[in-house]
């Protein structure tokens, strides 16, 4: 977490703990949103236009990759860079399961492994 008071620098473990707590709070805030319209308003307030575009780009490739579309075809269909497609693919294969879980939820199914 960034300090603005000019005081003593926190220990690395304290900073990581504060960051984890802030991320947990953000996750709770996101989970509390009740509608797509409310989420869109929150994300617009929370993110810069570039951050929001990057998030949308990443999400747009998730269903295609999950359905087995090749990186090149995903790039051609979405305009998202092959590098970003590859990063999302790595998260789908070796990540925490967040993409697959939310994709399954949006598709009305149970999440697959991975």
C-alpha positions, -999 to +999 in steps of 0.1 A: +000+000+000+013+035-008+020+058+021+012+094+018+021+106+052+059+106+047+063+085+079+085+055+085+085+029+057+066-003+065+083-036+065+078-057+033+057-082+052+035-055+066+030-040+032+021-073+017-003-080+045-019-046+039-021-053+001-038-086+008-063-070+031-070-043+005-075-070-022-098-090+001-119-058+007-120-052-030-132-088-036-159-083-010-170-051-027-171-067-061-191-097-047-216-073-031-227-058-065-262-069-074-266-061-111-245-057-143-254-021-144-242-015-109-210-034-117-204-013-148-208+019-128-184+006-101-158-005-126-160+028-145-155+046-112-127+023-101-107+019-132-091+042-157-104+038-193-072+019-202-075-005-172-112-011-180-102-018-217-075-043-206-099-061-183-125-063-210-099-075-235-088-103-211-124-114-204-134-114-241-108-141-249-117-164-219-148-181-235-130-185-268-100-201-252-122-223-230-139-235-261-106-245-277-102-217-302-066-212-312-046-182-300-043-169-336-080-172-342-088-155-308-065-127-318-082-124-352-117-124-338-111-100-309-081-079-319-065-087-285-027-092-287-014-127-290+007-119-259-024-111-238-042-142-252-012-163-241-013-148-206-050-155-202-045-190-215-017-196-189-041-184-162-068-207-175-045-237-175-024-230-144-041-202-124-064-202-094-095-212-114-111-178-112-117-174-150-132-209-153-154-205-122-168-172-134-172-184-169-191-215-157-213-192-135-221-169-165-229-199-186-250-214-159-228-245-154-205-259-127-168-249-131-144-273-147-110-281-132-082-257-138 
